[in-house]
Amino acid sequence: NKTDFNIYTKLNYALLNKLKTFIDLQYRYIDYSIDGIDDDLRNITQNHIFNFFNPKIGLFYEISDLHSSYLTLGIANREPNRSNYTDADPSKPLPTAETLYNLELGYELSATTMYLSSNLYYMYYIDQLVLTGEINDVGAAILTNVDKSYRLGFELSGGIQPTKKLHISANATISKNKILNFTEYIDNWDTGIQAENNLGETDLSFSPNIIANGKISYDLFKDFKAELISKYVGKQYIDNTSNNDRSIDPYFVNDVKFAYKFETKLIKEIGISLLINNLFNHEYESNAWVYRYILGSEEYLMDGYFPQAGISFVGGLTLKF
């Protein structure tokens, strides 16, 4: 059973004609109550109570009718989920809540035929839950709190409408995602005890340093639209060791979408669409897993990568009455 209660208030105040501030305050109460025996016959009865205070403060400055900027600072807390508790090793400390300190500085341009938005952010975590290689007493992988980690990045998005029929938009994120002092754990089948290696600063898993998306939309004629949708994802590590042998290669995929709609006397609107995924039949993986172990004083690994579909088609029919 999970009881979740929160109360929230927000204050907006104009310091000057074009300078405004806001304060968000949230109190959140969580009560976890778990009773019973897990399927591996462990008693997982336990109770946890959290009292979170999540404040956020910001400044918004309207430079002109077209330009504006903002600065925000917030603190957020998140409780471990159910499986973090049920899978935890009873002989070790239970997982604790994560705390995030988030600072953002942004700029926005909004005009009739174009827009631009940029955001610089710094997210500092205390006790972030990550996979370290640690296992519980029945051999299942568990998430473990790491003392300090952070994400530092720059986001940029924009769009332009050169003509009445043509729309172009794109967004990108360049980031640095690190654990400040990471210790990995590897199963040692020779000793039955996990080996520990302190690796210092490493990259957070599944956190690419570059992500970019783009879309070109063109109205071929009335109510018939074509779109080219592109996505780029940079290299991702599949564990937190920053080892290139355990990573997913960057990939760039393109989709094309056609959409047409028309009206009839019987049906108010009929929409027909065709989506061609992975137009150029690019071979890539978007997810993976890895397990490492020591046997006979040698290190081995088992891993699996999840290949995505090549060129594929999806059709759609929408009826509005």
C-alpha positions, 0 to 999 in steps of 0.5 A: 500500500502506498499513501501519497499526500501533497499540498502546493502553493504558488506566488507570482509577484511583479518586482518591476514592470518587466521583472517578475518572480515566482515561488513554488512550495510543495509539501509531500508525504509518502507512506509505504507499507509492504507485507508478505513473502516474495516469490523467492521466499524472503520476508519483505514486510517493511514500512517507510515514511517520507516527508518531502519539501520541494521549493522552487524560485525563479525570475522572469524578465521580459526584455522586449515583446520578442525577447525574454529570459528566466532564472530558476532554482529548485529542490526536488526529492524522490522516493525509491520505488517498490522494487528498490525495497523488495529487491534490496539485500536485507543485510545491507542498508536500504535505499534512501530517497534521492535529492536533486538541486536544479539550476536553469538559465534560459532565453526565449525569442518569439516572433511571427515566423520563428522562435528560439529557446535556449536553456542552460541547466545544472542538476546536482544529485545526492543519493541518486539510485543507479546500477553499480553491479551490486546484487542482493542475497538471491543474486538479483541486480539492485539499484544503489545510492551513489553519493554525488552525481550531476548532469550539466547541459545546454538545450537549444530548440527553434523553428522557422516558417520561411513560407506559408507551406514550409515549417522547419523545427529542430532541437538539440541537447549537449550534456555532461552526465557524471558520477563523481566517485563510482565504485563498481562491483563484479561477481567473483565466482571463484570466491563467492564475494563481489570484487570492488573497483573504485573508478573515480568519475565516470559517465552515467549509463544511458545518458548520451552527451548529444541528442538532436531532433529535426522536422521539416513539414510541407503542405503539398496542397490543401489538407495534404501534409508531408513530414521528414522527421530525423533523430540523432542519439549519441553514444551511450554507455550501458553501465556506469564504468565509461568503458567503450566496449560496453556502449551503444553506438550513435545512431541517426534515423529518419522517418517520413509521414504523409497525412491527408484529411477530407470531409464528407456528408456522412462523416465530418472528417476522415484522416488518412496517414502513412508513416515510413519508419527508418526510411534508409533502413539503418541498422542500430540498437537502442538498448542493451544489458551486460553482466560481468563476472570473474572465473578462474581469475579471468573476467568474462561478460554476458551481454545483449543488445536490442536491434530496432526494426529496419524500414517499416510502415504504419498506416492510420485511419481517423474518423470524426463524426 
